Amino acid sequence: MPLSIKSSSDARSGDLSDADILPFAFEKGYGLFLREEQQGLIKQFKQTLSNQLDILRLALKATSVVLLWNDTDKERVFTYAFSSQNKKILTGPFHKGEGILGAMKGRNDLSLTSCNTSTPALPYYESSVFVGSFFAQRVGSDAGRQAQNHGILCVDYTMATEWTDTQQFFLQQSVEQISSIYTLTSNYLYVDYERQTLQQVFNSLQTLNGALDSESVFASVETAISFIVKADLLVIGSVHDDMIQLDYMSRPEYLNRVKKQFPLSESIVSQVVKYRRPMPESTCSPKGTPIINSLPIFHQYGSLLALPLSQDEEAVTGVLIVATLQQNNLLRNRRELLEMVCAQLAIKLDLAAAHDQISQMTMRDSLTGIANRRAFQRGLSAMHERMLRAGTQYSLILCDIDHFKNVNDTYGHPFGDQVITQVAQQLNHVVRAVDLAARIGGEEFAILLEGTGREGAYEVAERLRKNVEELKLLFQKNRVKVTISLGIATFPEGADDGDQLLSYADQALYRAKKSGRNCSMIWNPAIDTG
């Protein structure tokens, strides 16, 4: 009967520790891409093993020759290969203490010349199958990185028989041959895996190094970590005294419903900051100590690792938390790779903070402190794309200080700057956090209102107009009255894009000025700007 080889269909993204680099582990699916060369090597390994077991069974005239091998948890074995006259070979997995396998503990071989009804059953047979005699020997290296990876070669007969010296010698030669095949193939795959790992680290750091601002660093670190592990949740927090501030979550629905700062005390992240090393020590998510105080979102994850973000011997400035739903998914080699990414991430976040500060300076109006024209143009484009995807309306208000040239000519430019600053403050008073207020010219301002229709935009415009009209601006103890005119346009009412919306709002503003100023005008197709 030809040899059958079990091929796992339960492919999963696991972790390859040093002890797991062997053909069986690759075949069981560890999320590694198998190149054609590797696939060919494993196919050749299978064929050689198939030939070896067939030869052994025929030479010994045995009923079955079965090769068991360690499963991933090391306490179980499964039927990796067999050559048998019996069609009912079970594939497992089997616990190492199950049946006759329990007698193999601490032994290299086991020989039973006469089995009876009281003899423990062979796990790869159904209980009704009678075995007369049995021999088993350990396969694989007992030293170095392969110490935890070994198989058990089992040979059985239906009749009781003595194991002759010739048979045992032949078995020993077969075991050595299988061990040699395994070791050579395993060593090649291990070296190749190490090469792939280095390439993954290179790809990760290269991706991260290309990021400049904080937003792109967060996006890049998620991409970088994906080369190492399939993370179901990433959290990046910055440390400020005895608090941790959540700066990024790969699942924004979490960040939107939790507060942003938490105390460090009595939590996993506090230990990470204090001892400057990854926590927890175990490969599973801790159930007792909270990861972050008062934040319960981590309970559902099977594996979790919190890593410090620091440069050289400086204080820890932040923490990266990686979590996966799968258990035992963050073993030693993945931890080491994540630590390498964290070392680079700490540097990049520091540089990104400086970049963000410079960007804020270039995106803010130096006189008023609100967004400038450049920021407005970016904001208009971003809001249009966001609202277009969401199928939601938004509005644009353009406003202009009435007769501002007269103000400058009459009271001087320093007073004119005061007027501009005071009007800008009123813009800040009427906008929400999701909106944008900007100074887009000398005395020109703009407001972007997210998710707001024409009626809501008109209410905001009128509130702003009245607030400006009521300003108590004094020049040499005399009150100077200031008013503004406003034009309103709403997407998607007639506007196909942000530029067209800007044009419509400008037309409405022009109509407001022609209508006597100090008023708000909503764009409509009937407006004549001629």
Secondary structure, 3 states (H helix, E strand, C coil): CCCEECCCCCCCCCCCCHHHCCHHHHHCCCCCCCCHHHHHHHHHHHHHHHHHHHHHHHHHCCCEEEEEEECCCCCEEEEEEEEECCCCCCCCCEECCCHHHHHHCCCCEEEECCCCCCCCCCCCCCCCCCCCEEEEEEECCCCHHHCCCCEEEEEEECCCCCCCHHHHHHHHHHHHHHHHHHHHHHHHHHHHHHHHHHHHHHHHHHHHHCCCCHHHHHHHHHHHHHCCCCCCEEEEEEEECCEEEEEEECCHHHHCCCCCEEECCCCHHHHHHHHCCCECCCCCCCCCCCCCCCCHHHHHCCEEEEEEECCCCCCCCEEEEEEECCCCCCCHHHHHHHHHHHHHHHHHHHHHHHHHHHHHHHHECCCCCCECHHHHHHHHHHHHHHHHHHCCCEEEEEEEECCHHHHHHHHCHHHHHHHHHHHHHHHHHHCCCCCEEEECCCCEEEEEEECCCHHHHHHHHHHHHHHHHCCCEEECCEEECCCEEEEEEEECCCCCCHHHHHHHHHHHHHHHHHCCCCCEEECCCCCCCC
